[in-house]
Amino acid sequence: SVERLKVVGEWMKENAPVVLKSDFYAAKGETSGVKYVQGQDGFAYVTFDQWPSSASLVLHKIVPESGSTIQILGCDQKLSWESFGGATTLFLPESVKAKCGNKTIWTLKIKGGNNLKP
């Protein structure tokens, strides 16, 4: 349908750094639906397909540098996060989802996230 193509086109525009000229991989042992992209722009990106009901998302394959910023693409919302024991927890309250709108695939942009672990 035309509406579906419109939604896909908007997502592609918003997520161009993830789709174009990037190295994409699904990490074994990661939360279901989570994928990683090392962008050629120096940022790391994480996509996930379901908003976590626990209001947090734990990532095992990336440890952002101290002071890194994490935000949702297409939304000016910076996220709170912490790293401990080799895992990174992102805090995703429903208020952030309400502000950013409902998406089919959520994409996080991580400045200082060059520490993707294989």
Secondary structure, DSSP 8 states (H G I E B T S, - for coil): -HHHHHHHHHHHHHTHHHHSSEEEE--TTS-TT-EEEEETTS-EEEEESS--TTSEEEESSB---TT--EEETTS--B-EEEEETTEEEEE--HHHHHHH---SSEEEEETT---B--
